[in-house]
Structures are given as C-alpha cells and as structure tokens.
Amino acid sequence: MTYLIGVAVLGVIAIFFLWFRDIRLFLATIRPGYRRAAYRGVLYSALALVGFFFTIYGDELIGLGLILAALYLQGRITREQVWTGESTIERFFGSCGCKKDKGTKEK
C-alpha cells in the first residue's frame, strides 16, 4: 500500500463532492447546465470509482489516470453563472442567492 492510494481517495472524494454540489445547485436553480452536469457527474463518478479500484487492485498509475480524466471531464462541463456576490465559502458549498427559473428555456 503506497501513498498513491491516499491520493486516489482524495480524488474520488473531490469528484463526488463536485457532483453533489451540481445536484444541489440544479435543485436550487433548475438551470439546464447544472442538470447536464448532475447527469454527467454520475458517469464521471463511476469512472473515478473504476480508477480507484484499479489503484487498489491493479496498476496505480492507470487508476490515477482514470481519476484525473474524470476530474478533467467534470471541469469541462459548461454551466450558467449563478453567483453574483457570494463569498468563496458560499460558492464552495454550493449556496446561491438565485431563485428557481421554471419559465426559462435554453436554445
């Protein structure tokens, strides 16, 4: 067991945290960008778990590569701007001051 397993655990935790934050922001705002991010977060979380199991039972570098790929792909999703003047801690935990926009449609 090496220190790379700890790095893999932290990567998986980060991916799940970002996925849950996207879910929370989607439920708060009903914006289509966060809906897409929440749906794709399921796939990226699964990819991260596969990478974690590769790290434990197989080649550590392949597993870490899969986790880093999941982090990269999750960061490339385009989302709408929902924050105006919130602090860094509020953005970190996913709170926003906007209301649900049910009548807004994206083209």
C-alpha distances in whole Angstrom, upper triangle without the diagonal:
4,7,8,7,9,12,12,13,15,17,17,19,21,22,23,25,27,28,29,31,33,34,35,37,38,40,41,43,43,43,42,39,37,38,37,33,33,33,31,28,28,27,25,23,23,22,19,18,18,16,13,13,13,10,8,10,12,12,10,13,16,14,14,18,19,18,20,23,23,23,26,28,28,29,32,34,37,38,41,42,42,42,45,44,41,39,35,34,36,35,32,32,34,38,41,45,46,47,47,49,50,53,51,50,48,50
4,5,6,8,9,11,12,14,15,16,18,20,21,23,24,26,27,28,30,32,33,34,36,38,39,40,42,42,42,41,38,36,37,36,32,32,33,30,28,28,27,24,23,23,21,18,18,18,15,13,14,13,10,10,12,13,12,9,12,15,13,13,16,18,17,18,21,22,21,24,26,26,27,30,32,35,36,40,40,40,40,43,42,39,37,33,32,35,33,30,31,33,37,39,43,44,46,46,48,49,52,50,49,47,49
4,5,5,7,9,10,11,13,15,16,17,19,21,21,23,25,26,27,29,31,32,33,35,37,38,39,40,39,39,36,34,35,34,30,30,31,29,26,27,26,23,21,22,21,17,17,18,15,13,15,15,11,11,14,15,14,10,12,15,13,12,15,17,15,16,20,20,19,22,24,24,25,28,30,33,34,37,37,37,37,39,39,36,33,30,29,31,30,27,28,30,34,36,40,42,43,43,45,47,49,47,47,45,47
4,5,5,6,9,10,10,12,14,15,17,18,20,21,23,24,26,27,29,30,32,33,35,36,37,38,37,36,33,31,32,31,28,28,28,26,23,24,23,20,19,19,17,14,15,15,12,10,12,12,8,9,12,12,11,7,9,11,10,8,11,13,12,13,16,17,16,19,21,21,22,25,27,30,31,35,35,35,35,38,38,35,33,29,28,31,29,26,27,29,32,35,39,40,42,42,43,45,47,45,44,42,44
4,5,5,6,9,10,11,12,14,15,17,18,20,21,23,24,26,27,29,30,32,33,35,36,37,36,35,32,30,31,30,27,26,27,25,22,22,21,19,17,17,16,13,12,13,11,8,10,10,6,7,10,11,11,8,10,12,9,9,13,13,11,13,16,16,16,19,21,21,22,25,27,30,31,34,35,35,35,38,38,35,33,29,28,30,29,25,26,28,31,34,38,39,41,40,42,43,46,44,43,41,43
4,5,5,6,9,10,11,12,14,16,16,19,20,21,23,25,26,27,29,30,32,33,35,35,35,34,32,29,31,30,26,26,27,25,22,22,22,19,17,18,17,14,14,15,13,10,12,13,10,10,14,15,15,11,13,15,12,11,14,15,12,14,17,17,16,19,21,21,22,25,26,30,30,33,33,33,33,35,35,32,30,26,25,27,26,22,23,26,29,32,35,37,39,39,41,42,45,43,43,41,43
4,5,5,6,9,10,11,13,14,15,17,19,20,21,23,25,26,27,29,31,32,33,34,33,32,29,27,29,27,24,24,25,23,20,21,20,17,16,17,16,12,13,15,12,10,13,13,10,11,15,15,14,10,11,13,11,8,11,13,10,11,14,14,13,16,18,18,19,22,24,27,27,30,31,31,30,33,33,30,28,24,23,26,24,21,22,24,28,30,34,35,37,37,39,40,43,41,40,38,40
4,5,5,6,9,10,11,12,14,15,17,18,20,21,23,24,26,27,29,30,32,32,31,30,28,26,27,25,22,22,22,20,17,18,17,14,13,14,12,9,9,11,8,6,9,10,7,9,12,13,12,9,10,11,8,6,10,10,7,9,12,12,11,14,16,16,17,20,22,25,26,29,30,30,30,33,34,31,29,25,24,26,24,21,22,24,27,30,34,35,36,36,37,39,41,39,39,37,38
4,5,5,6,9,10,11,12,14,15,17,18,20,21,22,24,26,27,29,30,31,30,30,27,25,26,25,22,21,22,20,17,17,17,15,12,14,13,9,9,12,10,7,10,12,10,10,14,15,15,12,14,14,11,10,13,13,10,12,15,13,13,16,18,17,18,22,23,26,26,29,30,30,29,33,33,29,28,24,23,24,23,20,20,22,25,28,32,33,35,34,36,37,40,38,38,36,39
4,6,5,6,9,10,10,12,14,15,16,18,20,21,22,24,26,27,28,29,29,28,26,23,25,24,20,20,22,20,16,17,18,15,13,15,15,11,12,14,12,10,14,15,12,14,17,18,18,14,15,16,13,11,14,13,10,11,14,13,11,15,17,15,16,20,21,24,24,27,27,27,26,29,29,26,24,21,19,21,20,16,17,19,23,26,29,31,32,32,34,36,39,37,37,35,37
4,5,5,6,9,10,11,12,14,15,17,19,20,21,23,25,26,27,27,27,26,23,21,22,21,18,18,19,17,14,15,15,12,10,13,11,8,10,12,10,9,13,13,12,14,17,17,16,13,13,14,11,8,11,10,6,8,11,9,8,11,13,12,13,16,18,21,21,25,25,25,25,28,29,26,24,21,20,22,20,16,17,19,23,25,29,30,31,31,33,34,37,35,34,32,34
4,5,5,6,9,10,11,12,14,15,17,18,20,21,23,24,26,26,25,25,22,20,21,20,17,16,17,15,12,12,13,10,7,10,9,6,7,10,9,7,11,13,11,13,16,17,17,14,15,14,11,10,12,10,7,9,11,9,9,13,13,12,14,17,18,21,21,25,25,25,26,29,30,27,25,22,21,22,20,17,17,18,22,25,28,29,30,30,32,33,35,34,33,31,33
4,5,5,6,9,10,11,12,14,15,16,18,20,21,22,24,25,25,25,22,19,21,20,17,16,17,16,13,13,15,12,9,12,13,9,10,13,12,11,14,16,15,16,19,20,20,17,18,18,15,13,15,14,10,12,14,12,11,14,16,13,15,18,19,21,21,24,24,24,24,27,27,24,23,19,18,19,18,14,14,16,19,22,26,27,28,28,30,31,34,33,33,31,34
4,6,5,6,9,10,10,12,14,15,16,18,20,21,22,23,22,22,20,17,19,18,15,14,17,15,12,13,14,11,10,13,13,10,12,15,14,13,16,18,16,18,21,22,21,18,18,18,15,13,15,14,10,11,13,10,8,12,13,11,11,15,16,18,18,21,21,21,21,24,24,21,20,17,16,17,15,12,12,14,17,20,24,25,26,26,28,30,33,31,31,29,31
4,5,5,6,9,10,11,12,14,15,17,19,20,21,21,20,20,17,15,16,15,12,11,13,11,8,10,11,8,6,10,10,7,10,13,12,12,15,16,16,18,20,21,20,18,18,17,14,13,14,12,8,10,11,8,6,10,10,8,10,13,13,16,16,19,20,20,21,24,25,23,22,19,18,18,16,13,14,14,18,20,24,24,26,25,27,28,31,29,28,27,29
4,5,5,6,9,10,11,12,14,15,17,18,20,20,20,20,18,15,15,15,12,11,12,12,8,9,11,9,6,10,11,9,10,13,13,13,15,18,17,18,21,22,22,20,20,20,16,15,17,14,11,13,14,11,10,13,13,10,13,16,15,18,17,20,21,21,21,25,26,23,22,19,18,18,16,13,13,13,17,20,23,24,25,24,26,27,30,28,28,27,29
4,5,5,6,9,10,11,12,14,15,16,18,19,19,19,17,14,16,16,13,11,14,14,10,12,14,12,10,13,15,12,13,17,17,16,19,21,20,21,24,25,25,22,23,22,19,18,19,17,14,15,16,13,11,14,15,11,13,16,15,17,16,19,19,18,18,22,22,19,18,16,14,14,13,10,9,10,14,17,20,21,22,22,24,26,29,27,27,26,29
4,6,5,6,9,10,10,12,14,15,16,17,16,16,14,11,13,13,9,9,12,11,8,11,13,10,10,13,14,12,14,17,17,17,20,22,21,23,26,26,26,23,23,22,19,18,18,16,13,14,14,11,9,12,12,8,9,12,12,14,13,15,16,15,16,20,20,18,17,15,14,14,11,9,9,9,13,15,19,19,21,20,22,24,26,24,24,23,26
4,5,5,6,9,10,11,13,14,15,15,15,15,13,10,11,11,7,6,9,9,5,7,10,9,8,11,13,12,13,16,17,17,19,21,21,23,25,26,26,24,24,22,20,19,19,17,14,15,15,11,10,13,12,8,11,13,11,14,13,16,17,16,18,21,23,20,20,18,17,16,14,12,12,11,14,16,20,20,20,19,21,22,25,23,23,22,24
4,5,5,6,9,10,11,12,14,15,15,16,14,11,12,13,10,8,11,12,8,10,13,12,10,14,16,14,15,19,19,19,21,23,23,24,27,28,28,26,26,25,22,21,22,20,17,18,18,15,14,17,16,12,14,16,15,16,15,17,18,16,17,21,22,19,19,17,16,15,13,11,10,9,12,15,18,18,19,18,20,21,24,23,23,23,26
4,5,5,6,9,10,11,12,13,13,15,13,9,11,13,10,9,12,13,10,12,15,14,13,17,18,17,18,21,21,21,24,26,25,27,30,30,30,28,28,27,24,23,23,21,18,19,19,16,14,16,16,12,13,15,14,15,12,14,14,13,14,17,18,15,16,14,13,11,9,8,7,6,9,11,15,15,16,16,18,20,23,21,22,21,24
4,5,5,6,9,10,10,11,10,11,9,6,8,9,6,5,9,10,8,11,13,13,13,16,17,17,18,21,21,22,24,26,26,28,30,31,31,28,28,27,24,23,23,21,18,19,18,15,14,15,14,10,11,13,11,12,9,11,13,12,13,17,19,17,18,16,15,14,11,11,10,8,11,12,15,15,15,15,16,17,20,19,19,18,21
4,6,5,6,9,10,10,11,11,11,7,7,10,8,5,9,11,9,10,14,14,13,16,18,18,19,22,22,23,25,27,27,29,31,32,32,30,30,28,26,25,25,22,20,21,21,17,16,18,17,13,15,16,14,14,12,14,15,14,16,19,21,19,20,19,18,15,14,13,12,9,12,13,16,15,15,14,16,16,20,18,19,19,22
4,5,5,6,9,10,11,13,13,9,10,13,11,9,12,14,12,14,17,17,16,19,21,20,21,24,25,25,27,30,30,31,33,34,34,32,32,31,28,27,28,25,23,23,23,20,19,21,19,16,17,19,16,16,13,14,15,12,14,17,19,16,17,17,15,13,12,12,9,7,8,10,13,13,13,12,15,16,19,19,20,20,23
4,5,5,6,8,8,11,10,7,9,12,10,9,13,14,13,15,18,18,17,21,22,22,23,26,27,27,29,31,31,33,35,36,36,33,33,32,29,28,28,26,23,23,23,20,19,20,19,15,15,17,14,14,10,10,11,9,11,14,16,14,16,15,15,12,10,11,10,6,7,8,11,10,10,10,12,14,17,16,17,17,20
4,5,5,5,6,8,8,5,6,9,9,8,10,13,12,14,17,17,17,20,22,22,23,26,27,27,30,31,32,33,35,36,36,34,34,32,30,29,29,26,24,24,23,20,19,21,19,15,16,17,14,13,10,10,12,10,13,17,19,17,19,19,18,16,14,15,13,10,11,11,13,11,11,9,11,12,15,14,14,14,18
4,6,6,8,11,12,9,9,12,12,10,13,15,15,16,19,20,19,22,24,24,25,28,29,29,31,33,33,35,37,38,38,36,36,35,32,31,31,29,26,27,26,23,22,24,22,18,19,21,17,17,14,14,15,13,15,18,20,18,20,20,19,16,15,16,14,11,11,11,13,11,10,8,11,11,15,15,16,17,20
4,6,9,12,13,10,11,14,14,13,16,18,17,19,22,22,22,24,26,26,27,30,31,31,33,35,36,37,39,40,40,38,38,37,34,33,33,31,28,28,28,25,23,25,23,20,20,21,18,17,14,13,13,10,12,15,17,15,18,18,17,14,13,15,13,9,8,8,9,8,7,6,9,11,14,14,16,17,21
4,5,9,10,8,10,13,13,13,15,18,17,19,22,22,22,25,27,27,28,31,32,32,35,36,37,38,40,41,41,39,38,37,35,33,33,31,29,29,28,25,24,24,23,19,19,20,17,15,12,10,11,8,11,14,16,15,18,19,19,15,14,16,15,11,10,8,9,7,6,4,6,8,11,11,13,14,17
4,7,9,8,7,11,12,11,13,16,16,18,20,21,22,24,26,26,28,30,31,32,34,36,36,38,40,40,40,39,38,36,34,33,33,30,28,28,27,24,24,24,22,19,20,20,16,15,12,11,13,11,14,17,20,19,22,22,22,19,17,19,17,14,14,12,13,10,9,6,6,7,10,9,10,11,15
4,6,6,6,9,10,11,13,15,15,18,20,20,21,24,25,25,27,29,30,31,33,35,35,37,39,39,39,37,37,35,33,32,31,29,27,27,25,22,22,22,20,17,17,17,13,11,8,7,10,9,13,16,19,18,21,21,22,19,16,18,18,14,14,12,14,11,10,8,7,8,10,8,9,9,12
4,5,5,6,9,10,11,12,14,16,17,18,20,22,23,24,26,28,28,30,32,33,34,36,38,38,38,36,35,33,31,30,29,27,26,25,23,21,21,20,18,16,16,15,11,10,8,8,12,12,16,19,22,21,24,23,24,21,19,20,20,16,17,16,17,15,14,12,10,10,12,9,8,7,10
4,5,5,6,9,10,11,12,15,16,16,18,20,21,22,24,26,26,27,30,31,32,34,36,35,35,33,32,30,29,27,26,24,23,22,20,18,17,17,14,12,12,12,8,6,4,6,10,11,14,17,20,20,22,21,22,19,16,18,18,15,16,15,17,15,15,13,13,14,15,12,11,9,12
4,5,5,6,9,10,10,13,15,14,16,18,19,20,22,24,24,25,28,29,30,32,34,34,34,32,31,29,27,26,25,23,21,21,20,17,16,17,14,12,12,12,9,8,6,7,10,10,13,17,19,18,20,19,19,17,14,15,15,12,13,13,15,14,14,12,13,14,16,14,13,12,15
4,5,5,6,9,10,11,13,14,15,17,19,20,22,23,25,26,28,29,30,32,34,34,34,32,32,30,28,27,26,23,22,22,21,18,18,18,16,13,14,14,11,11,9,11,14,13,17,20,23,22,23,22,22,20,18,18,17,14,16,16,18,16,15,13,13,13,15,14,13,12,15
4,5,5,6,8,10,11,12,14,16,17,18,20,22,22,24,26,27,28,30,32,32,32,30,29,27,25,25,24,21,20,20,18,15,16,16,13,11,12,12,8,9,9,11,14,15,18,22,24,23,25,24,24,22,19,19,19,16,18,18,21,19,19,16,16,16,18,16,14,12,14
4,5,5,6,9,10,10,12,14,15,15,18,20,20,21,24,25,26,28,30,29,29,28,27,25,23,22,21,19,17,17,16,12,12,13,10,8,9,10,6,8,8,11,13,14,17,20,23,21,22,20,21,19,16,16,16,14,16,17,20,18,19,17,17,18,20,18,17,15,17
4,6,5,7,9,10,10,13,14,15,17,19,20,21,23,24,25,27,29,29,29,28,27,25,23,23,22,19,18,18,17,14,14,15,13,10,12,13,10,12,11,13,16,15,18,22,24,22,23,21,21,19,17,16,15,13,16,16,20,18,18,16,17,18,20,19,18,17,19
4,5,6,7,9,10,12,13,15,16,18,19,21,22,24,25,27,28,28,29,28,27,25,23,23,22,19,18,19,17,14,15,16,13,11,14,14,11,13,13,15,18,19,21,25,27,25,27,25,25,23,20,20,19,17,19,20,23,21,21,19,19,19,21,20,18,17,19
4,5,5,6,9,10,11,12,14,16,17,18,20,21,23,25,26,26,26,25,24,22,20,20,19,15,15,15,13,10,12,12,9,8,11,11,9,11,12,16,18,19,22,25,27,26,27,24,24,23,20,20,19,18,21,21,24,23,23,21,21,22,24,22,20,18,20
4,5,5,6,8,10,10,12,14,15,16,18,20,20,22,24,24,24,23,22,20,18,18,17,14,13,14,13,9,10,12,9,7,10,11,10,13,13,16,18,19,21,24,26,24,24,22,22,21,18,17,17,15,19,20,23,22,23,21,22,22,25,23,22,20,22
4,6,5,6,9,10,11,12,14,15,17,18,20,21,23,23,24,23,23,20,18,18,18,15,14,16,14,11,12,14,12,10,14,15,13,16,16,19,22,22,24,28,29,27,28,25,25,24,21,20,19,18,21,23,26,25,25,23,24,24,26,25,24,23,24
4,5,5,6,9,10,11,12,14,15,17,18,20,21,21,21,21,20,18,16,16,16,12,12,14,12,9,11,13,10,9,13,14,13,16,17,21,23,24,26,30,31,29,30,27,27,26,23,22,22,21,24,25,29,28,28,26,26,26,28,27,25,23,25
4,5,5,6,9,10,10,12,14,15,16,18,20,20,20,18,18,16,13,13,13,10,9,10,9,5,8,10,7,7,10,12,11,15,16,20,22,23,24,28,30,27,27,25,24,24,21,19,20,19,23,24,28,27,28,26,27,27,30,27,26,24,26
4,5,5,6,9,10,10,12,14,15,17,18,19,19,18,18,16,13,13,14,11,9,11,11,7,9,12,11,9,13,15,14,18,18,22,23,24,25,29,30,27,27,24,23,23,21,19,18,18,22,24,27,27,28,26,28,28,31,29,28,26,28
4,5,5,6,9,10,11,12,14,15,16,17,18,17,18,15,12,14,14,10,10,13,12,9,12,14,13,12,16,17,17,20,21,24,27,27,28,32,34,31,31,28,27,27,25,23,22,22,25,27,31,30,31,29,30,30,33,31,30,28,30
4,5,5,6,9,10,11,12,14,15,15,15,15,14,12,10,11,10,7,7,10,8,6,10,12,10,11,14,15,16,20,21,25,27,27,29,33,34,32,31,28,28,28,25,23,23,23,27,29,32,32,32,31,32,32,34,32,31,29,30
4,5,5,6,9,10,10,12,14,14,14,13,13,11,8,9,9,6,5,8,8,6,8,11,11,11,14,16,16,20,21,25,26,27,28,31,32,30,29,26,25,26,23,21,21,22,25,27,31,31,32,31,32,33,35,33,32,30,32
4,5,5,6,9,10,11,12,13,14,13,14,12,9,10,12,9,8,12,12,10,12,15,15,14,17,19,20,23,24,28,29,29,30,34,35,32,31,28,27,28,26,23,23,23,27,29,33,33,34,32,34,34,37,35,34,32,34
4,5,5,6,9,10,10,11,12,12,13,10,7,10,11,8,8,12,12,10,13,16,15,15,19,20,21,24,26,29,31,32,33,37,38,35,34,31,30,31,29,26,26,26,30,32,36,36,36,35,36,36,39,37,35,34,35
4,5,5,6,9,10,9,10,9,9,7,4,6,7,5,5,9,9,9,11,14,14,15,17,19,20,24,26,29,31,32,32,36,37,34,33,30,29,30,28,25,26,26,30,32,36,36,37,36,37,37,40,38,36,34,36
4,5,5,6,9,9,10,9,10,9,6,7,10,8,7,11,12,11,13,16,16,16,19,21,22,26,27,30,32,32,33,36,37,34,33,29,28,29,27,24,25,26,29,32,36,36,37,36,37,38,41,39,38,36,38
4,5,5,6,7,9,9,12,10,7,10,12,10,10,14,15,14,16,19,19,19,22,24,25,29,30,33,35,35,36,39,40,37,36,33,32,33,31,28,28,29,32,35,39,39,40,38,40,40,43,41,40,38,40
4,5,5,5,6,6,9,7,5,8,10,9,10,13,14,14,16,18,19,20,22,24,25,29,31,34,36,36,37,41,41,39,37,34,33,34,32,29,30,31,34,37,40,41,42,40,42,42,44,43,41,39,40
4,6,6,6,4,7,7,5,7,9,9,10,12,14,14,16,18,19,20,22,24,26,29,31,34,35,36,36,40,40,37,36,32,31,33,31,28,28,30,33,36,40,40,42,41,42,43,45,43,42,40,41
4,6,8,7,11,11,8,10,13,13,13,16,17,17,19,21,22,23,25,27,28,32,33,37,38,38,38,42,42,39,38,34,33,34,33,29,30,31,35,38,41,42,43,42,44,44,47,45,44,42,44
4,7,8,12,11,9,12,15,14,15,18,19,19,21,23,24,25,27,29,30,34,35,39,40,41,41,45,45,42,41,37,36,38,36,33,33,34,38,40,44,45,45,44,46,46,49,47,46,44,45
4,6,9,8,8,11,12,12,14,16,17,18,20,22,23,24,26,28,29,33,35,39,40,41,41,45,45,43,41,38,37,39,36,33,34,35,39,41,45,45,46,45,46,47,49,47,46,43,44
4,6,6,6,9,10,11,13,15,16,17,19,20,22,23,25,26,28,32,34,38,39,40,41,44,44,42,40,37,36,38,36,33,34,35,38,41,44,45,46,45,46,47,49,47,45,43,44
4,6,5,6,9,10,11,12,14,15,17,18,20,21,23,25,27,30,32,36,37,38,38,41,41,39,37,33,33,35,33,29,31,32,36,38,42,42,44,43,44,45,48,45,44,42,43
4,5,5,6,9,10,10,12,14,15,16,18,20,21,23,25,29,31,34,35,36,37,40,40,38,36,33,33,34,32,29,31,32,35,37,41,42,43,43,43,44,47,44,43,40,41
4,5,5,6,9,10,10,12,14,15,16,18,20,21,23,27,29,33,34,36,36,39,40,38,37,33,33,35,32,29,31,31,35,37,41,41,42,41,42,43,45,42,41,38,39
4,5,5,6,9,10,11,13,14,15,17,19,20,22,26,28,31,33,34,34,38,38,36,35,31,31,32,30,27,28,28,32,34,38,38,40,39,40,40,43,41,39,37,38
4,5,5,6,8,10,11,12,14,15,17,19,21,24,26,30,31,32,32,35,36,33,32,28,28,30,27,24,26,27,30,32,36,37,38,38,39,40,42,40,38,36,37
4,5,5,6,9,10,10,12,14,15,17,19,23,25,28,30,31,32,35,36,34,32,29,29,30,28,25,27,27,31,33,36,37,38,37,38,39,41,38,37,34,35
4,5,5,6,9,10,10,12,14,16,17,21,23,27,28,30,31,34,35,33,32,29,29,30,27,24,25,26,29,31,35,35,36,35,36,36,38,36,34,32,33
4,5,5,6,9,10,11,13,15,16,20,21,25,26,27,28,31,32,30,29,25,25,26,23,21,22,23,26,28,32,32,34,33,34,35,37,35,33,31,33
4,5,5,6,9,10,11,13,15,18,20,24,25,26,27,30,31,29,27,24,24,25,23,20,22,22,26,28,31,32,33,33,34,35,37,34,33,30,32
4,5,5,6,8,10,11,13,17,19,23,24,26,27,30,31,29,29,25,26,27,24,22,23,23,27,28,32,31,33,32,32,33,35,32,31,28,29
4,5,5,6,9,10,11,15,17,21,22,24,25,28,29,27,27,24,24,24,21,19,20,20,24,25,29,29,30,29,29,30,32,30,29,26,27
4,6,5,6,9,11,14,16,19,20,21,22,25,26,24,24,20,21,21,18,16,18,18,22,23,27,27,28,28,29,30,32,29,28,26,27
4,5,5,7,9,13,15,18,20,21,22,25,27,25,25,21,22,23,20,18,20,20,23,24,27,27,29,28,29,30,32,29,28,25,26
4,5,5,7,11,13,17,19,21,22,25,27,26,26,23,24,24,20,19,21,20,23,24,27,26,28,27,27,28,29,27,25,22,23
4,6,6,9,11,15,16,18,19,23,24,23,23,20,20,20,17,16,17,16,19,20,24,23,25,24,24,25,27,24,23,21,22
4,6,8,10,13,14,16,17,20,22,20,20,18,19,19,15,14,16,15,19,19,22,22,24,24,24,26,27,24,23,21,22
4,6,9,13,14,17,18,21,23,22,23,20,22,22,18,18,19,18,21,21,24,23,25,24,24,25,26,23,22,19,20
4,6,10,13,15,17,20,22,21,22,20,22,21,17,17,18,16,19,19,22,20,22,21,20,21,23,20,18,16,17
4,7,10,12,15,17,20,20,21,20,21,20,16,17,19,16,18,17,20,18,20,19,18,19,20,17,16,13,14
4,7,9,11,14,17,17,19,18,19,17,14,15,16,13,15,14,16,14,16,15,15,17,18,15,14,12,14
4,6,9,12,15,15,18,17,19,17,14,16,17,13,14,12,14,12,14,13,12,15,15,12,12,11,13
4,6,8,11,12,15,15,17,14,11,14,15,12,13,10,12,10,13,14,13,16,17,14,15,14,16
4,7,10,10,13,13,15,12,10,13,13,10,9,7,8,7,10,11,11,15,16,14,16,15,18
4,6,6,9,10,12,9,7,11,12,9,9,6,7,8,11,14,14,18,19,17,19,19,22
4,6,9,11,14,11,10,14,15,13,11,8,8,9,13,15,16,20,21,19,21,20,23
4,7,9,12,10,10,13,14,13,11,9,9,11,15,18,19,23,24,22,24,24,27
4,7,8,6,7,10,11,10,8,7,8,11,14,17,19,23,24,23,25,25,28
4,5,5,6,9,10,11,10,10,11,14,18,21,23,26,28,26,28,28,31
4,5,5,6,9,10,10,11,14,16,20,22,24,27,29,27,29,28,31
4,5,5,6,9,9,11,14,17,19,22,24,27,29,28,30,29,32
4,5,5,6,5,7,10,13,16,18,20,23,26,25,27,26,30
4,5,5,6,7,10,13,16,17,19,22,25,23,24,24,27
4,6,8,10,14,16,18,20,22,25,27,25,27,26,29
4,6,9,13,15,17,18,21,23,26,25,26,26,29
4,6,10,12,13,15,17,19,22,21,22,22,25
4,7,9,11,13,16,18,21,20,22,22,26
4,6,8,11,13,16,19,18,20,20,24
4,7,10,12,16,18,17,20,21,24
4,7,9,12,14,13,16,17,21
4,6,9,12,12,15,17,20
4,6,9,9,12,14,18
4,6,6,9,11,15
4,6,8,11,15
4,6,10,13
4,7,10
4,7
4
